[in-house]
Amino acid sequence: MGDWFRRVGVSVRQSTGYFKEAWQELKRVHWPTRKETYAATSVVLILVLFIALYLAFVDFGLTRAIQALLS
């Protein structure tokens, strides 16, 4: 039973150390401003739109080609 308490104590100390270090790292993070977040979100949405349109075009073309081969 004593060994179990020792192992739990070690685990608690290790976990506490981990969370302290993680908190210190989070303090060093450069958090984006609202303007930077909006700009990055806009870029992502525009790229997603272009990729979706490209894939729709390719899908439409391949569907037509396969239908032509099977007809």
N, C-alpha and C positions, 0 to 999 in steps of 0.2 A: 504494500500500500504506500509506503514511503517513497518508493521509486516512481510511482504514478504521480504523486504530488510534485516531485522534482521535475519530471518531464513536463507537466502542465505549467509549472513556473517558468521553465526555460521557454516553452512555446509562447507564453504570454509576453515575456521580455522580448523575444524575437519579433512578435507581432507589433508590439509597441514601438520598437525600433524601426520597423518597416514603415509604419504609418507616420512617424516623425520625419523620416527621410523623404517620404512621398510628399508630405506637406511642405517641406523645404523646397523641393523641386517645383511644386505648383506655384510657389511664390516667385520663382524665377521665370516662369512662362510669360511670353509676350502675348497678352490677350488682345485680339483684334478690336479695333474701334467699330462702332455701328456702321460707319461709312465703309470701312474695309470689308465688313461682313456682307453688306448689301452688294458691293462690287463683286466679290467672289461668288455670291449666290447668283447674280445676274450672269456671270460668265458660265457657271455650271448649267444654268437653265437653257442658255442659248446653245451651248454645245450639245446638251441632251436633245434639244429640238432638231438641230441639224443631223445628228446621228440617227434619230428616229425617222426623219424624212428620208435619209439615205437608205436605211434598212427597208423602209416601206417601198421605195422605188425599186430596190434590188429584188425584194420579195415579189412585187407585182411583175417585174420582168421575168423572173424565173418561173412564176406561175404561168404566165402566157407562153413561155417557151416549152414548158412541159405539156401544157394543154395542146399546143401545136404538134408536138411529137406524138402524143397519144391519139390524136384525132385522125 
